[in-house]
Amino acid sequence: MSRYVDGFVIPIKKTKLAMYKKMAKLGLKVWMDHGALAYYECVGDDLKQPWGGLPFAELAKLKPGETVIFAYIVYKSKAHRNAVNKKVHADPRMQAPAKGMPFDMKRMTFGGFKVLVSK
């Protein structure tokens, strides 16, 4: 069974997590309403692992008082992802928050991934 994943890495101030969580709950609802198979928003907890080379905090270039969001959305295929995202971006619920985004969009990283192995 083929799958496709959109992945996000988002540095964020810890003081903005409550605002982000509210936004993430809306994202969950919208993506799932439009056909995503799964939606995850995860916040950094144990980022100083001694193995693996570059620590996640360095990779995300975290500043003092920041953590990182690791998020991913699962689709049936790349074509399914494209169709779902087209609907999501047209959904009026996806307007930018009146108070602005709780993170710096220029520091967010995003990409589409083919699933290599899965269970």
C-alpha positions in Angstrom: 0.0 0.0 0.0 1.5 3.3 -1.1 1.7 6.3 1.2 3.0 9.8 1.0 3.9 12.2 3.8 4.3 15.9 4.2 6.8 16.8 6.9 7.4 20.0 8.8 10.0 21.3 11.2 9.1 24.6 12.9 11.2 26.4 15.4 8.9 28.2 17.9 9.1 30.2 21.1 7.9 28.1 24.0 5.7 31.1 25.0 3.8 30.7 21.7 2.9 27.0 22.2 -0.6 27.5 23.4 -1.4 29.7 20.4 0.2 27.1 18.1 -1.7 24.2 19.7 -5.0 26.1 18.9 -3.9 26.5 15.3 -2.8 22.9 15.1 -6.1 21.6 16.3 -7.8 23.5 13.5 -5.3 22.1 11.0 -6.1 18.6 12.2 -9.8 19.2 11.6 -9.3 20.8 8.2 -6.8 18.2 6.8 -8.8 15.3 8.1 -12.1 16.8 6.8 -10.5 16.9 3.3 -9.2 13.3 3.3 -5.8 13.1 5.0 -5.2 9.7 6.5 -3.3 10.9 9.6 -2.2 14.2 11.1 0.4 14.7 13.8 1.8 17.8 15.5 4.6 17.0 18.0 6.6 19.3 20.2 10.3 18.8 21.1 10.8 17.1 24.4 14.2 15.3 24.3 16.3 17.2 21.8 19.8 16.7 23.3 20.5 13.1 22.3 24.2 12.3 22.4 24.1 10.0 19.3 23.2 10.6 15.7 25.6 13.5 14.9 23.8 16.8 14.8 21.4 17.4 17.7 17.9 18.3 16.6 18.1 21.7 18.4 21.2 22.6 16.3 19.6 21.3 13.1 16.5 23.6 13.8 18.9 26.4 14.8 16.9 26.9 18.0 17.4 30.1 20.0 17.1 30.4 23.8 13.5 29.9 24.9 12.6 28.0 21.7 11.6 24.4 21.0 10.7 22.7 17.8 7.5 21.4 16.3 7.9 18.2 14.2 4.7 17.7 12.2 3.6 15.3 9.5 0.5 14.5 7.5 -0.1 11.1 5.8 -1.8 10.6 2.5 -2.6 7.7 0.1 -0.2 9.0 -2.5 1.4 12.2 -3.9 -1.6 12.7 -6.1 -3.9 12.3 -3.1 -1.7 14.8 -1.2 -2.0 17.3 -4.0 -5.8 16.9 -4.1 -6.2 17.2 -0.3 -3.9 20.3 -0.1 -5.8 22.0 -2.9 -9.0 21.7 -0.9 -7.2 22.7 2.4 -5.8 25.9 0.9 -9.2 26.8 -0.5 -10.9 26.2 2.9 -12.0 29.5 4.5 -11.0 28.1 7.9 -7.4 28.3 6.8 -7.1 32.1 6.9 -4.1 33.4 8.8 -4.8 34.1 12.4 -5.7 37.7 13.2 -2.8 37.9 15.7 -0.4 36.5 13.1 1.4 33.3 13.0 2.9 32.0 16.3 6.2 31.3 14.5 8.5 32.8 11.9 7.5 31.3 8.5 11.0 32.0 7.1 12.4 29.4 9.6 9.9 26.7 8.9 11.0 23.8 6.8 8.6 21.7 4.7 8.9 18.8 2.3 7.0 15.9 0.7 8.3 12.4 1.3 7.8 9.0 -0.4 7.5 6.3 2.3 10.5 4.0 2.1 9.3 1.4 4.7 6.2 1.2 6.9 4.2 -1.3 8.8 
